Amino acid sequence: MVSVLFVDDNLAGLQALREVYATRERWETAFAPGGGAALEVMQERPVDAVVASSRMSGMSAPNFLRLTKLHHPKTVRLALSNPGDRGAMLSTLPVATQCLSRSCGAEVLEKVIERTTRLHDKLFNEATQRIVANVGTLPSLPSNLVALDAALANEDFSLGQIADIMSSDVAMVAKVLQLVNSSFFGLRTRIHDLHQAVAYLGVETLRDFAMAGAVFRAFTPSPLLPDGWLAGFNAHSLTVADITGHLVRTSLAQCEASVAGMLHGVGELVVAERAPAKLTAIASEVPAGGSPDDAEISHIGTTYPVVGGYLLSQWGLGYHIVEAVTFQRDVWTGPMRDPELCDVVRVADHLAAGAIAEDDASDDEAGAWVCLASKTPDVDETYQDRVGLLGAARMYRHGLSSRC
């Protein structure tokens, strides 16, 4: 039974939520007339998820969700906004696990709560907390991204202000312009101005890509690792990001998939900086036929994807990206289905590992240190077909062979 707390200081709105959700068989529901009352409820007993109106006249939704994240980190935080109320939705983006429209319907909300609570159960289990404690405090958001989130919390922000904030980080500007001018979008003319790029990408996509770049700059792998480790890690991450973009169809999906692909190995990067001896021990076991999951759990108590998902969840990356990174090794064994983002990352990782192994065939030492513990379980063509990616994977491989 999942406990769900609905929050709205508009009594009519709260009553509407009660009428729709109070009798859901799979939930234990409670209703609070505002953020302050909800925090009191959670102080008395923990809840699995809060579903808050993104517009509240007393304690604002962003403040309520921020306090919930601070004091009740295991609780899923969902924000409900009225259709078309983009300002309210964006204001909750940095602190909500996921933002939804009030018109999404009970079945959609139930599925979202089921998935997000499953994700939080994995990210906030005891093993994950122990490894986080062992590797030390994870880095905080860079100051310019803190300023970006503060701007989003103010509904009067403009795209020009967002662009001005981002302009203070030269590396971030370069990454954004590289993205918007990439072949994914097929623009007829190049965009050289960040203000144009922000308007074209949208704030949510911009924030995810900015954070992706910040994650890589936040960690410096230990000098105890082989000289080629970081170069191999970066090459693999960029290759996976490129392949994920080719496996999905729409520009928006390509952006999200590319970020997930770029960040899929960030848990390994955390361990490379904070516990290099453990990374070395894990890497030595995997080529001998050991399971990456078993080796990682043996040495650090959890897996690299879970460590990476935990970090990204604390930084407020998009829910689908966090989910894809965390569950990238969970192989789907059910009937054929449309691909989910974790499937895209899993297949891209598999294709990238094969491509890099071929490139490094003449250099055993270099090849031995390319994301060894990020190897996916077998994802052959039968599996690719089961998750709806066989055609896209074949097209990618054909394009790759054509360029050779």
Secondary structure, 3 states (H helix, E strand, C coil): CEEEEEECCCHHHHHHHHHHHCCCCCEEEEEECCHHHHHHHHHHCCCCEEEEECCCCCCCHHHHHHHHHHHCCCCEEEEEECCCCHHHHHHHCCCCCEEEEHHHCHHHHHHHHHHHHHHHHHHCCHHHHHHHHHHCCCCCCCHHHHHHHHHHHCCCCCHHHHHHHHCCCHHHHHHHHHHHCCCCCCCCCCCCCHHHHHHHHCHHHHHHHHHHHHHHHHCCCCCCCCCCHHHHHHHHHHHHHHHHHHHCCCHHHHHHHHHHHHHCCHHHHHHHHHCHHHHHHHHHHCCCCCCHHHHHHHHHCCCHHHHHHHHHHHHCCCHHHHHHHHCCCCCCCCCCCCCCHHHHHHHHHHHHHHHHHHHCCCCHHHHCCCCHHHCCCCCCHHHHHHCCCHHHHHHHHHHHHHHC
